[in-house]
């Protein structure tokens, strides 16, 4: 994980990426073979099983790997990649983990051949431009023209070089938070900090869900209680926010692209610092929702999570099979249909203020009228 270098010197390359399910995916060549790779600061290099077979890679070691959803994959193979080409820059002899990405429905939807991770990224300076969907890499940070309107954020790297940052929530410092371009979530912190904030402020404005509809590379996250709290103050580096919602979950400690896409980002592993320039206002300050989120299992659309103070609470249950919403039939819902919705983020029913939903629970059929409510404001 610590090995690697660039073949070229004095380079400055800009390459495009596309958003898939809200995540940056770019074309990369591994040992001369092209593939689609997630640009993920929150992970090391990962090669899918199928892509690894094409490359005939030699196993260097084995170990256990845990993903962001709390799932652990045992006996994973570690390999060395002799050449990873991004744009016209060759990264030589970087480490990678071989994983079965098809075990995660969302990863399969994104159609990834792997992940470009922080252990490779550390060998260059990077600029992520979410608005124009480009990534620039160079060996000289001065070429990135860091203007005075960039804020500086220091980080500590993990063994895999993933950046860990600190932030302040309501004046409480929280450390070792993953700066994660490979998560399409917002800011999600360990659950213990929710209880700490609640203890300090009994009137903390919050709600919660039970269940799961988030995914890591090894599949859907473990079922959990997720809290959503309205922070009075949030500070990341030199940047302050008021009244923003933060999520708290047992298996996550990340700042994801839901937050990061509002900035231009420059990554500097030489000095362990990140530069942030605001390009859009971060507006996650309320949640209006029908109170449930779906997931897919065995080609069936299920109720994954339910908000406790929503119109769905007391009606729907996690695990209910969704048969119909507003006369749209989901009984023949395929993985292809699910992938289309995941990649485009376009559930038609969410445009309404009220829905009629038909679900199957055990062998019984239930029909409910559900209203969209502001579950946190």
C-alpha positions in Angstrom: 0.0 0.0 0.0 3.0 2.4 0.4 4.7 1.6 -2.8 4.4 3.4 -6.1 5.8 6.3 -8.2 5.0 8.2 -11.4 7.0 7.5 -14.5 6.7 11.0 -15.9 8.1 14.2 -14.5 6.9 17.7 -15.1 3.3 16.7 -16.0 0.0 18.6 -15.9 -3.0 16.6 -17.2 -6.8 17.2 -17.1 -9.1 14.3 -17.6 -12.9 14.1 -17.6 -15.1 12.1 -15.3 -18.8 11.3 -15.3 -21.2 11.1 -12.4 -22.7 7.7 -11.7 -25.0 7.5 -8.8 -23.5 10.9 -7.7 -19.9 9.5 -7.7 -16.9 10.5 -9.9 -16.0 7.7 -12.4 -13.1 8.0 -14.9 -11.5 5.9 -17.6 -8.2 4.3 -16.5 -5.8 1.8 -18.1 -4.4 -0.9 -15.9 -1.4 -2.7 -17.5 -2.7 -1.5 -20.9 -6.4 -2.6 -20.3 -9.1 0.1 -20.2 -11.7 0.2 -17.4 -14.1 2.4 -15.5 -12.8 3.3 -12.0 -14.3 5.2 -9.1 -12.0 8.1 -7.9 -12.2 7.3 -4.2 -10.0 9.0 -1.5 -11.8 6.9 1.1 -10.3 3.6 -0.2 -7.1 2.0 -1.5 -6.9 0.8 -5.1 -9.4 -2.0 -5.8 -9.6 -4.3 -8.8 -12.8 -6.2 -9.5 -12.6 -10.0 -9.7 -13.5 -10.0 -13.4 -10.9 -7.3 -14.3 -8.2 -9.0 -12.2 -8.8 -12.3 -14.1 -8.2 -10.5 -17.4 -4.9 -9.1 -16.0 -3.6 -12.4 -14.7 -2.3 -10.7 -11.5 -0.1 -12.5 -8.9 -1.3 -12.5 -5.3 1.2 -10.9 -2.9 -0.7 -11.3 0.3 -4.2 -11.9 1.8 -6.2 -10.1 4.4 -9.6 -9.0 5.7 -11.3 -5.8 4.3 -14.1 -3.9 5.9 -16.3 -1.5 3.8 -18.3 1.6 4.8 -21.4 -0.4 5.4 -19.8 -2.4 8.2 -19.4 -5.6 6.1 -16.2 -7.5 6.3 -14.8 -9.6 3.4 -12.3 -12.2 4.5 -9.2 -13.6 2.8 -9.0 -10.8 0.1 -6.1 -10.9 -2.3 -3.5 -8.1 -2.4 -1.7 -7.5 -5.7 0.7 -5.1 -7.3 -0.2 -3.1 -10.4 2.8 -2.5 -12.6 1.2 0.3 -14.6 -1.9 2.4 -13.9 -2.4 5.1 -16.6 -4.6 8.1 -15.9 -4.7 10.5 -18.8 -1.1 10.3 -20.1 0.5 9.7 -16.6 1.7 6.3 -15.6 1.7 5.2 -12.0 4.1 2.4 -11.4 4.0 -0.5 -8.9 1.0 0.5 -6.8 -0.8 -1.9 -4.5 -4.4 -3.0 -4.9 -7.0 -5.3 -3.4 -9.0 -7.7 -5.5 -12.7 -7.7 -4.6 -16.0 -9.1 -5.9 -17.8 -5.8 -6.7 -20.8 -7.7 -8.1 -21.8 -8.5 -4.5 -23.0 -4.9 -4.2 -26.0 -4.0 -6.3 -25.1 -0.4 -6.4 -21.5 -1.1 -7.4 -22.8 -3.4 -10.1 -25.2 -0.6 -11.3 -22.3 1.9 -11.6 -20.4 -0.8 -13.7 -17.1 -0.4 -12.1 -13.9 -2.3 -12.9 -12.4 -1.0 -9.7 -11.3 1.9 -7.6 -8.5 4.4 -7.9 -7.6 4.9 -4.2 -5.5 7.1 -2.0 -2.5 4.9 -2.0 -2.0 5.8 -5.7 -3.2 9.4 -5.4 -0.5 10.2 -2.9 2.0 10.2 -5.8 0.7 13.4 -7.3 -1.3 16.6 -6.7 -4.9 16.5 -7.7 -7.7 19.1 -8.4 -11.3 17.9 -8.5 -13.7 20.3 -10.4 -17.2 18.9 -9.8 -19.0 21.6 -11.7 -17.0 20.9 -15.0 -16.5 17.2 -14.2 -12.8 17.2 -14.6 -9.8 15.9 -12.5 -6.4 17.5 -13.0 -3.2 15.8 -11.8 0.3 17.3 -11.7 3.7 16.8 -10.0 3.9 20.5 -9.2 1.2 22.1 -7.0 2.1 25.6 -8.1 0.6 24.8 -11.5 -2.8 24.5 -9.9 -3.0 28.2 -9.2 -4.3 28.2 -5.7 -6.0 31.5 -5.2 -6.7 33.3 -1.9 -10.3 32.2 -1.8 -9.3 28.6 -1.1 -9.5 27.5 2.6 -6.9 25.1 4.0 -7.8 21.8 5.7 -5.1 19.7 7.3 -5.4 15.9 7.4 -3.7 12.8 8.8 -3.2 9.9 6.4 -4.1 6.3 7.2 -1.7 3.5 6.2 -3.6 3.4 2.9 -3.1 7.2 2.6 -6.8 7.9 3.0 -7.1 11.5 4.5 -8.6 11.7 8.0 -9.9 15.2 8.9 -11.3 16.9 12.0 -14.4 19.0 12.3 -16.3 20.9 15.0 -20.0 20.3 15.6 -21.7 22.6 18.1 -18.2 23.3 19.5 -17.3 19.6 19.9 -14.2 18.5 18.1 -14.6 15.2 16.2 -11.5 13.6 14.8 -10.6 10.8 12.3 -13.3 11.6 9.8 -12.7 10.1 6.3 -12.6 12.7 3.5 -14.4 10.4 1.0 -14.9 11.2 -2.7 -16.1 7.6 -3.0 -19.3 8.1 -0.9 -22.3 9.9 -2.4 -23.5 10.7 1.2 -23.4 13.9 3.1 -21.6 14.2 6.5 -22.1 11.0 8.5 -20.5 10.6 11.9 -20.3 7.8 14.5 -23.4 7.4 16.5 -21.7 8.0 19.8 -21.3 11.7 18.9 -25.1 12.0 18.5 -25.6 10.8 22.0 -22.9 13.2 23.2 -24.5 16.2 21.5 -28.0 15.1 22.8 -26.6 15.0 26.3 -25.2 18.5 25.9 -28.4 19.8 24.3 -31.6 18.0 25.3 -33.5 20.1 22.8 -31.3 19.0 19.9 -33.5 19.1 16.8 -33.4 15.5 15.4 -35.1 12.5 13.9 -34.1 8.9 13.1 -34.6 6.0 10.7 -34.3 2.3 11.2 -33.2 -0.2 8.5 -30.7 0.2 5.7 -30.6 1.4 2.1 -26.9 2.4 1.8 -24.3 0.3 0.1 -20.6 -0.4 0.4 -18.3 -2.4 -2.0 -19.4 -5.6 -0.2 -23.1 -5.0 -0.5 -26.0 -3.3 1.4 -25.0 -1.9 4.8 -26.0 -3.6 8.0 -29.4 -2.6 9.4 -28.9 0.2 11.8 -30.5 3.2 13.5 -29.5 6.4 11.7 -29.9 9.8 13.5 -30.3 13.1 11.7 -29.6 16.2 13.8 -29.8 19.9 13.0 -26.4 21.3 14.1 -26.2 24.8 15.4 -22.7 25.2 14.1 -20.4 23.1 11.9 -16.8 24.0 11.1 -14.6 22.2 8.7 -11.1 23.7 8.6 -11.6 27.5 8.2 -15.1 27.1 6.7 -18.2 27.5 9.0 -21.8 26.5 8.4 -24.9 27.1 10.5 -28.1 25.0 10.8 -26.9 22.1 8.6 -28.1 18.5 9.0 -25.6 15.8 10.1 -26.2 12.1 10.0 -25.0 9.7 12.7 -24.6 6.0 12.0 -22.9 3.1 13.6 -20.6 2.2 10.7 -19.7 5.5 9.1 -17.4 8.5 9.7 -17.3 10.3 6.4 -17.6 13.6 4.6 -19.0 12.5 1.2 -19.7 14.0 -2.2 -23.1 15.3 -1.1 -21.0 17.9 0.7 -17.8 17.9 -1.4 -19.5 18.6 -4.7 -20.1 22.2 -3.6 -16.3 22.9 -3.7 -13.3 22.8 -6.0 -10.9 20.6 -4.2 -7.1 20.3 -4.3 -5.4 17.3 -2.7 -1.8 17.6 -1.4 -0.3 14.5 0.2 3.2 15.9 0.3 2.0 18.4 3.0 -1.1 16.5 4.2 -3.5 19.3 3.3 -6.7 19.9 1.3 -7.7 23.2 -0.3 -11.4 23.9 -0.6 -13.0 26.7 -2.7 -16.8 27.1 -2.4 -18.6 27.0 -5.8 -22.1 26.3 -4.5 -24.0 26.9 -1.2 -24.3 23.7 0.9 -28.1 23.7 1.5 -28.7 20.5 3.5 -30.8 22.2 6.2 -34.2 20.4 6.1 -35.6 17.0 5.1 -39.0 16.7 3.4 -39.8 13.1 2.7 -42.5 10.4 2.4 -40.6 8.7 5.2 -39.3 5.6 3.5 -36.4 4.6 1.3 -36.4 1.6 -1.0 -33.7 -1.0 -1.7 -33.4 -4.0 -4.0 -33.1 -7.6 -2.9 -33.6 -10.7 -5.1 -35.1 -8.4 -7.9 -37.7 -7.2 -5.4 -38.2 -3.6 -4.4 -38.4 -3.5 -0.6 -38.9 -0.8 2.1 -35.3 -0.3 3.3 -35.6 2.4 6.0 -38.5 4.4 7.7 -38.3 7.8 9.4 -39.8 7.7 12.9 -41.9 10.9 12.6 -43.1 10.5 9.0 -46.4 9.6 7.4 -45.0 6.1 6.7 -44.3 5.4 10.4 -46.9 3.0 11.9 -48.0 1.9 8.4 -45.0 0.6 6.4 -42.5 -1.8 7.9 -38.9 -2.5 6.8 -38.8 -5.5 4.5 -42.3 -4.8 3.0 -42.3 -5.6 -0.7 -43.3 -2.6 -2.7 -45.8 -3.7 -5.3 -47.2 -0.4 -6.6 -46.8 3.4 -6.1 -49.4 5.7 -7.7 -50.4 2.9 -10.1 -46.8 2.3 -11.2 -46.2 -1.5 -11.1 -43.0 -2.6 -9.3 -43.8 -6.4 -9.3 -41.6 -6.9 -12.4 -38.9 -4.5 -11.2 -35.6 -5.7 -12.4 -32.0 -4.9 -11.5 -31.8 -2.9 -14.8 -34.7 -0.8 -13.6 -33.1 -0.3 -10.2 -29.8 0.7 -11.8 -31.5 3.3 -14.0 -33.0 4.9 -11.0 -29.8 4.7 -8.9 -27.7 6.3 -11.7 -30.3 9.0 -12.6 -31.6 9.6 -9.1 -35.1 10.0 -10.5 -37.9 8.3 -8.6 -41.1 9.6 -10.2 -43.2 9.4 -7.1 -40.9 11.8 -5.2 -42.2 14.6 -7.4 -45.7 14.2 -5.7 -46.9 15.5 -2.4 -49.0 12.4 -1.7 -48.8 8.8 -2.9 -50.8 5.6 -2.7 -48.6 2.7 -2.0 -49.4 -1.0 -2.1 -47.1 -3.4 -0.2 -46.9 -7.1 0.5 -46.1 -8.2 4.1 -45.8 -12.0 4.5 -48.8 -13.0 2.5 -51.0 -10.0 3.2 -51.5 -7.0 0.9 -51.8 -3.5 2.4 -52.6 -0.1 0.7 -51.7 3.2 2.4 -52.0 6.8 1.6 -48.7 8.5 2.5 -48.1 12.3 2.6 -44.8 14.0 2.2 -43.8 15.8 5.4 -41.0 17.9 6.7 -39.4 15.4 9.0 -36.6 17.7 10.1 -36.5 21.5 9.7 
